[in-house]
Amino acid sequence: MVIAIVFLITNFGSVPTKNSIETEQLGIKSGGEIESKHIVPLDEIVSGGPPPDGIPSIDKPKFVSKEEADKVLQDADQIVGININGDIRAYPLQILVWHEIVNDDVGGTPVAVTYCPLCFTNQVFNRTVDGQTVEFGTSGKLYNSNLVMYDRTSNSLWSQAVGQSIAGKHAGLKLEKIPFDVAFWKEWKQLYPDTKVLSRDTGSSRPYGADPYGNYYTSNDLFFPVTNTDDRLGLKEIVVGLENGGEFKAYKLQQIQDTKVVNDRIGNKSFALFSLHPFMVIVFDGTLDGQKLDFQYNKNSSKITDGQTGSEWNFDGIGIAGPMKGKHLTRLPVDEGFWFEWVAFHPETAIYSG
Amino acid sequence: MMALKKGLIVAAITAVAYLAIVVVTTPNLPPEAALRAAFAINSPIIFGISIAVGAQIFISSYGKSMGCSLDKKKKGVIGASSGSTAVSSFFSFFSLVPLGCCGSWLLILSYLPSVFGSTLSVALIQYSTPLSYIGLMIVSSFATLSGYKLNKELKIRKKGIQNIQ
């Protein structure tokens, strides 16, 4: 045991880093051109401890079938799910927790599937920057206790929570967010039996299946400082955050799950939020072909209909009966994570009250 | 008096060493925040280990000053006690993972499978808290045992002196 501890301690910090990138080179090189470009105070981008790529991203992901995945996943395991052009993939959080970033190509789109366990923020980004496909890695740095990624082309730093470069050549640039689901494996495999699932064969040996964050997700403790705190909701209440034109609003996940459908407006834009399965919240533009639609969920028939045309809609936002049959609502990306994280990044946020 | 001083110093050094590791491995937190967090999460381990190690040193020094030889396998006892201290501290550090997203302890835990294999690593992580308390119990047991032995030896010696008188 003692030998093991010595091994671990002596190896700590000597992780071979991709492209031999040193921390100092990442976006904030002292005296360099890059230093002049940042949109947050540099002293708020702090080291988390590991060097860049100390927590290795998965860059050549392999996938297995639903049946294979069933051998290692429990029904209660959570996944991040994506469906792009019919290419359906699930990324188990039990793998993401050890890697935080998966660089992948889904349905012809280069994506980065990201997870910050501390804030419980999942985000999927199109990893095209300035017309060029880039690869993301973990910088080893934190901003507001949230994962800071770096792109391996320009070494710019990117905040995972907001999907925006915070320092370096691309400072200020935003990544395109791609809609995704957070779901339990049980529901996901039922909804998408043809799903591919990220394999544990990641090229790294990790204790997949063990969550090193323990009971952190459910405890009421927060051990690290954040720039803004707000006690309107519990620290670790899971919220879905939406934004329109600089206005922000948080929706309690539980509230959406309870009502199944929420119609709301932020500024001049209307939104429809559907949640028919635990954790899964899909957000649509509430306007279709210039017509504002209000949706209702009928508990008896378990159907979603709109009040304007009486058309029936499925969970994917497709009209399945009535005048709107065959029409598609436009799906929108969302932020989903702990309240403390959402309000740290968006102090001016409103809260949906129902 | 000297023995007590020694015990207190070693207890303090143990606590300081533990807290120094916390500060070094959570660079994203200001030291005060890191220490506050460490006490909030692991105060029984920090105090328990420090007290047990300090007590062990005190008993050992006191016994020595009284001319007692507590245990013929003293080196083994100290080694096992130190090992348990290290194990207890090590597993208690696992609970520091939530102090940093992609932080030092997540990185360190990433190496576990290369030492213990995946299956054992999963178990070690899942049961890290009970393991750290088992380590603490072992250290405390050694201190208690040493105290008991010293007490016994002193009583025997006292009896011997009374018999001589």
Contacts between the chains, C-beta under 8 A, distances in Angstrom:
chain1	res1	chain2	res2	distance
A	1	B	83	6.7
A	1	B	86	7.4
A	1	B	87	5.6
A	1	B	90	8.0
A	2	B	83	5.9
A	2	B	86	6.1
A	4	B	115	4.7
A	4	B	116	7.1
A	5	B	86	6.0
A	5	B	90	5.5
A	7	B	111	7.6
A	7	B	115	6.0
A	8	B	108	5.5
A	8	B	111	5.3
A	8	B	112	7.7
A	8	B	115	7.0
A	11	B	111	6.1
A	12	B	104	7.1
A	12	B	107	6.9
A	12	B	108	5.8
A	12	B	111	7.9
A	15	B	107	7.2
A	46	B	27	7.0
A	46	B	28	4.5
A	47	B	27	4.7
A	47	B	28	6.1
A	48	B	27	7.2
A	48	B	28	5.0
A	48	B	100	4.5
A	48	B	101	6.5
A	48	B	102	5.1
A	48	B	103	4.5
A	48	B	104	7.3
A	49	B	25	6.0
A	49	B	26	6.9
A	49	B	27	5.5
A	49	B	28	7.1
A	49	B	100	6.0
A	49	B	103	4.9
A	49	B	104	3.1
A	49	B	105	7.8
A	49	B	107	6.5
A	50	B	102	6.1
A	50	B	103	7.2
A	50	B	104	6.3
A	50	B	106	7.5
A	50	B	107	4.2
A	54	B	102	7.3
A	54	B	107	4.9
A	55	B	102	4.3
A	55	B	106	6.3
A	55	B	107	6.3
A	55	B	110	7.2
A	98	B	106	7.7
A	98	B	110	6.3
A	100	B	101	7.7
A	100	B	102	5.8
A	116	B	101	5.0
A	117	B	101	6.2
A	118	B	98	6.6
A	118	B	100	7.4
A	118	B	101	3.7
A	119	B	101	7.1
A	138	B	102	5.1
A	140	B	102	6.4
A	142	B	28	4.9
A	142	B	100	6.6
A	142	B	101	6.0
A	142	B	102	7.5
A	142	B	103	7.9
A	145	B	28	7.2
A	145	B	100	7.7
A	145	B	101	6.3
A	146	B	101	6.4
A	147	B	101	5.2
A	147	B	102	6.0
A	204	B	110	7.6
A	205	B	113	4.3
A	205	B	114	5.8
A	205	B	118	6.6
A	206	B	110	5.9
A	206	B	113	6.2
A	206	B	118	7.6
A	207	B	109	7.2
A	207	B	112	5.8
A	207	B	113	5.5
A	207	B	118	5.6
A	207	B	121	3.8
A	207	B	122	4.6
A	207	B	125	5.8
A	208	B	118	7.2
A	208	B	122	7.7
A	209	B	122	5.1
A	210	B	121	6.9
A	210	B	122	4.1
A	210	B	123	7.9
A	210	B	125	3.9
A	210	B	126	5.4
A	211	B	125	7.7
A	212	B	94	6.8
A	212	B	97	4.3
A	212	B	105	7.3
A	212	B	106	5.9
A	212	B	109	5.1
A	212	B	125	5.6
A	213	B	97	5.7
A	213	B	98	5.3
A	214	B	94	7.9
A	214	B	95	6.4
A	214	B	97	7.4
A	214	B	98	7.3
A	214	B	128	7.8
A	214	B	129	7.5
A	216	B	97	7.7
A	216	B	98	3.9
A	221	B	40	6.7
A	223	B	29	7.7
A	223	B	33	7.4
A	223	B	36	7.6
A	223	B	37	3.6
A	223	B	40	6.5
A	223	B	41	7.1
A	223	B	98	6.5
A	223	B	99	5.4
A	224	B	28	7.0
A	224	B	29	5.6
A	224	B	33	6.5
A	224	B	37	7.2
A	224	B	99	6.1
A	224	B	100	7.4
A	225	B	29	7.4
A	225	B	30	7.5
A	225	B	33	5.8
